[in-house]
Amino acid sequence: MGNGRVLISCQEFNPRRWHQLLSRSRTVVLEPDGARDPSVEYAVVWKHRPGALSKLPNLKIIFSVGAGVDHIFADPDLPDVPIVRVVADNLTQYMTEYVVWRVLDHHRQGMAYRAQQARRTWHEPPQPPADAIHVGIMGFGTLGRAAAKALLALGFKVNGWSRSPRSAEGVNTFHGADGLDAFLGATDILVSLLPLTPATRGIIDYALLGKLNRDNALGGAFLINAGRGRLQKSADIVRALDDGLIKEASLDVFETEPLPKTSPLWAHPKVFVTPHAAATSDPVHLVPPMLAQMDAFERGETLRNLVDREAGY
Amino acid sequence: MGNGRVLISCQEFNPRRWHQLLSRSRTVVLEPDGARDPSVEYAVVWKHRPGALSKLPNLKIIFSVGAGVDHIFADPDLPDVPIVRVVADNLTQYMTEYVVWRVLDHHRQGMAYRAQQARRTWHEPPQPPADAIHVGIMGFGTLGRAAAKALLALGFKVNGWSRSPRSAEGVNTFHGADGLDAFLGATDILVSLLPLTPATRGIIDYALLGKLNRDNALGGAFLINAGRGRLQKSADIVRALDDGLIKEASLDVFETEPLPKTSPLWAHPKVFVTPHAAATSDPVHLVPPMLAQMDAFERGETLRNLVDREAGY
């Protein structure tokens, strides 16, 4: 059992299971007392209250529950300690499942077949094989590369776009603002796995969707957003669907979550909605590697999955 | 250009594109005159009229359009010449796409999410990862093994069942009537890719569906039939769904096709219907290897993808 105490600080999130699992190896404290506890060396956070970490003199590491860390940088009083992104193999597996599922449902025309079934219509539309379709993945880190590998194994052509140059076997990679238009123009099905930063906020807008390749064997372009809700402008997505810039969309994330009942996305016939469920952050899988990182840190080992403060992810 | 003429004999099927593509290399004839043409050495068939091939004295090979050949054995006057199953790499790719798509849609609870969306409900049900789920593939030939490989790559556990013993890396294989119950009991999502033979007709019935493992992380068992329609008893599937033996079904094939408007499958909320479209038999991909087999045969080479008359597939 390590000595450093763990503070859990979160909003819009029930910490019960995290508390239970972390408590097996560490003393866990909560707000408000825990927020002033000098024995706290680790903070496990999800959308913590700004300033909530500013009165911990011995804080060593902040752990972010979930792959996205934009919620952490929303705090102007964020202490200057390392931030570790909690990523289990399991999270990558969930995200890969989600991406392949949504790509296949668009590629194999699931929406059209469900509409036909409702009308009792027996009709087989032309179906291109996977290797006639280019899936473009925006955000080409651990999650993007794993999804690319699974899509390549099914025969899809895969493009990848990232801020800085990256390469992956069998993937046609693009990078930076200069590479974006070429990436979009070569992409039939766009998959967003981008982190949310000042540079990516609202990037999925009407203009971007208009640059996708819709002159393809599926007769249109498609959007899948499993990154962050504020990457997209929902009103632009609805307009792009209605104007035919894109044919269908699968959205797992939204500007406001839960998605308000009044959102036109719920009832749009060409939109598939899931409740930020693409890659669940199951504590059963995430707590053990988090505890292992605390132990390793206390042995003087190097931290893994560190967040780059300057890049914001 | 080879000398042997090609007869196309089919029902429920428009041979126009096949005729066009075969004609680039061979003289193609049709019924009724072609059915008595002594220059015909090859027959390309799909549900041909019984007896339609019996007056071709120089017939050398029968080619079956599509992987299933039960339609050929329905002819009591079938000439005793080799039967070649036309299988393109492409057909395997299409079937793998279909199987992975349907497995993921059941695994990731697509039906539940679509129902929630219609009610504007934001709710994330528990989601097991792929490696908590066992997919069982009945019919473990070329198509079954390719689907197994793709499912393994996504993390699913895979069981395979076939008439005679077969093995595949990473797959738990079962065989024969003696192995069937153990296979079903270890399977959460059943995928049927069986050929239709006297031994498999009607095999997917109420008793079989009741043997699947429904005490699993998805809270029920699932059926995917992409083999042949007469493998299943539709009334039993509906009863198994309504009694909770299985939770959902994806059906691409039916006892009668097109599926009659009166079938209860169309409107069943737990059934997904596609119109025998899992693996399209696109002549653009199938004609070139068929022509290559004719040329190879005339050079004295061995035929590939031969049907075993005794086994019936």
Interface residues (C-beta under 8 A of the other chain):
Chain A: N90 Q93 Y94 T96 E97 Y98 V100 W101 L104 D105 H107 R108 G110 Y113 R114 Q116 Q117 R120 W122 H123 E124 Q127 P129 A130 D131 A150 A153 L154 G155 E257 P258 L259 K261 W266 A267 F272 V273 T274 P275 H276 A277 T280
Chain B: N90 Q93 Y94 T96 E97 Y98 V100 W101 L104 D105 H107 R108 G110 Y113 R114 Q116 Q117 R120 W122 H123 E124 Q127 P129 A130 D131 A150 A153 L154 G155 E257 P258 L259 K261 W266 A267 F272 V273 T274 P275 H276 A277 T280
